[in-house]
Amino acid sequence: MNQRHRSAMSRRTLLLGSAMLAIGTQSGIAAQPATPVTPIADELPPFADRIGTLLAMVPAREVANDPLIPFYYADLARQMASVGVELPDPNVPLGSLPDGFVESSLALPLAAHAFPAGRTPEWFETFGFNPFGVDQAITLNLSPDVVSIFTGEFDVDAVRAALKATGYLPVQQETGGSYWTVGDDIDLESSVGRLGIGTMNHAAVYDDALVFAQQESAISDFTQTVAGLAPSMLEQELWAGMIDLFSPDTVGLIPVSPGIVGAEDASPVLEAATPATRTSSGLEYLAFGVRAGSVSEPLSLVGQGTPEATPVSGISSVPAQVDVRIRYGSAALAGQEAEAIPERWRELSPLSGQPYVELMWLDDSRVHADDDLVVAVDFTSDVPNRWIQMIQSRDLAPILPVVG
């Protein structure tokens, strides 16, 4: 088992207090048997420390102008270590993935274009690393502003050699060091354009991190932040406070804007969800995470809605544990919602026609012990990537506050 642990990066080394989550004991919607979870690898740093090294690289942002999904984060090293699957070598071209890798990765939000494209032989020759061997990955923003960061034990000389051979040109800045670029245009005649579809046009190479961006201005901004010349997202109270509220063994995180479930967009999903009037007023942010240890049989997906898990192999499964953290504008509203969400979770999903409780079991809903403005909701799902599908389809109406 490959359980790599390296020291954090220069300015990005911030000691984050990883508050242990207070696990509530109240009953969920329905009594469920105890969920077996594979023990995590204790020698790996906790979630807040690991994601903190990435957020410390990302330039501070105007939260009000964020896209509906600010980023997708995945921790492959911790997840694979927790289930006893070896992480591939990031410095060797991908052959076949280790046994159990696919089944153990289904709960992770692997949003970077590197993952579907990284299976082609041309990928390693173009970019110089194997994306399935990275420790962590985070993909931010929407096109044309996509940025992806990968951490791992990279052979940076080989990466630079691959970029140079592919056609990247080095740019030396007055501050912030250097980066590589092929320009902002998407050239589908080149391997960079075919494989990256523009998202890999610019690169910054560090000893334990690779940054790729769609726009040259974005990669330049990242280099300034890494050099300590500009503030980072980790220095913003919202993000630092949010990551401390998740379990130490969290391996995937998707924060979402309240607008993703806001009634202001007249979404037919929301209109059909309940006769009550719902609004995002009082809802400040939401974030969804998945804990280490889930394993799934390969899924046979049916239709455009939430898929059913169809067994196609004999691998044993471990359900996913999904945590949701919701911040409200007042402690009174948080207390009200902690009690209301379990009841609303009994409603029918307008997309699947099933009660939400049949999509993911709600195990607990409580005001967070460390922040009385935050409701902590814990779920269990036998389809590990269902939480991601529900976010992307915006099938989250029960989380909205009810007014009137």
Secondary structure, DSSP 8 states (H G I E B T S, - for coil): ---------GGG-------------S--SS-----------TTS--HHHHHHHHHTTSB---GGG--SS-EEEEEHHHHHHHHT-----TTS---S--TTHHHHHTTS---STHHHHTTSHHHHHHHSS-GGG-SEEEEES-TTS-EEEEES---HHHHHHHHHHHT-EEEE-SSS-EEEE--SS--TTSHHHHHHTTTTSEEEEETTEEEEESSHHHHHHHHHHHTTSS-BGGGSHHHHHHHTTS-TTEEEEEEE-GGGG-GGG--HHHHHH-SSEE--TTEEEEEEEEETT-B-------SSSS------S----B-EEEEEEEEES-HHHHHHHHHHHHHHTTSB-TTTSSBHHHHSEEEEEEE-TT-TTEEEEEEEESSTTHHHHHHHTT--GGGS-EE-
